[in-house]
Amino acid sequence: MAELPLEEFPEGAALTSGEDGRDKSAADLAPVFDVPVNIAAVLGKSHMSVAQLLKLGAGSVLELDRKVGEAIDIFVNNRLVARGEVVVVEDRLGVTMTEIIKTEDAGA
């Protein structure tokens, strides 16, 4: 598994102020760097019966509930956290986050 660079967390950079009033740094996050998370980029959804599913084969076209150019949903551990756009990087697909989803219980 490839590791992603943590350029957005330069060493010693202040992230937020803790309860004790002192600034937290990227080093304070070190214990969670190796925690695995499940990330899913959902292009769209479709509903069908089992009979319709069994009829699908190579080359079948599946109509999704999204329009071309519409933002896709990005889930982390089955929780919607962002929306984004599909991009091509060399010969691979990627996702650019365009909107972060904030929930009421984000600070809890």
PELIN-V799080 format. One record per residue. RES is the residue in three letters. SS is DSSP state (~ for helix, > for strand, _ for the rest). NEAR is the number of other C-alpha atoms within 12 Angstrom. D_FIRST is the distance of its C-alpha to the first C-alpha in whole Angstrom. Layout:
[[RES/SS/NEAR/D_FIRST] [RES/SS/NEAR/D_FIRST]]
This chain:
[[MET/_/5/0] [ALA/_/4/4] [GLU/_/8/7] [LEU/_/10/10] [PRO/_/9/13] [LEU/_/14/15] [GLU/_/10/18] [GLU/_/13/20] [PHE/_/19/21] [PRO/_/14/22] [GLU/_/16/23] [GLY/_/17/27] [ALA/_/18/27] [ALA/>/18/29] [LEU/>/18/27] [THR/>/16/30] [SER/>/13/33] [GLY/_/12/33] [GLU/_/8/35] [ASP/_/8/37] [GLY/_/8/37] [ARG/_/12/35] [ASP/>/16/32] [LYS/>/20/28] [SER/>/19/26] [ALA/~/21/22] [ALA/~/18/22] [ASP/~/20/24] [LEU/~/20/20] [ALA/~/15/18] [PRO/~/10/19] [VAL/~/11/17] [PHE/_/16/14] [ASP/_/11/12] [VAL/_/10/13] [PRO/_/12/11] [VAL/_/13/13] [ASN/_/13/13] [ILE/>/17/14] [ALA/>/22/16] [ALA/>/29/18] [VAL/>/27/22] [LEU/_/26/24] [GLY/_/20/27] [LYS/_/15/28] [SER/_/15/31] [HIS/_/13/33] [MET/_/14/34] [SER/_/10/36] [VAL/~/9/35] [ALA/~/9/37] [GLN/~/13/36] [LEU/~/14/32] [LEU/~/11/34] [LYS/~/14/35] [LEU/_/14/32] [GLY/_/10/31] [ALA/_/8/29] [GLY/_/7/31] [SER/_/11/32] [VAL/_/11/32] [LEU/_/19/31] [GLU/_/14/32] [LEU/_/16/31] [ASP/_/15/32] [ARG/_/16/31] [LYS/_/12/33] [VAL/_/13/31] [GLY/_/12/30] [GLU/_/17/30] [ALA/_/25/27] [ILE/>/32/24] [ASP/>/30/23] [ILE/>/30/20] [PHE/>/23/20] [VAL/>/19/18] [ASN/_/14/18] [ASN/_/15/21] [ARG/>/20/23] [LEU/>/23/24] [VAL/>/24/23] [ALA/>/26/23] [ARG/>/26/24] [GLY/>/26/23] [GLU/>/23/24] [VAL/>/23/22] [VAL/>/18/21] [VAL/>/11/20] [VAL/>/10/18] [GLU/_/7/19] [ASP/_/7/18] [ARG/>/9/16] [LEU/>/12/17] [GLY/>/18/16] [VAL/>/25/18] [THR/>/20/20] [MET/>/20/22] [THR/>/18/25] [GLU/>/17/27] [ILE/>/19/26] [ILE/_/19/27] [LYS/_/13/29] [THR/_/12/30] [GLU/_/7/33] [ASP/_/7/32] [ALA/_/11/29] [GLY/_/6/30] [ALA/_/5/31]]
